[in-house]
Amino acid sequence: MKGFELIIITCTDSETGRISEVIFDFPNFTPYATVPVSVYREIETKLTGLKYTLTPLAKTLNYVYQWWPIEPK
């Protein structure tokens, strides 16, 4: 996986502060395409349990997107 980037995108519900959606983004020719779906599902399950304390501005939005590029060393 070294040298290939995985992007994790989360969508946080502005009313509850909980992550409601997780998206994994990577090109289909990278080793991430060979990882079993169950691994991504396990990561998604752990992330959806997180809750954020949102700012007053964030509470006025429909949702809050966050993303993290990850590249293993």
Secondary structure, 3 states (H helix, E strand, C coil): CCCCCEEEEEEEECCCCEEEEEEEECCCCCHHHHCCHHHHHHHHHHHHCCECCCCHHHHCCCEEEEEEEECCC
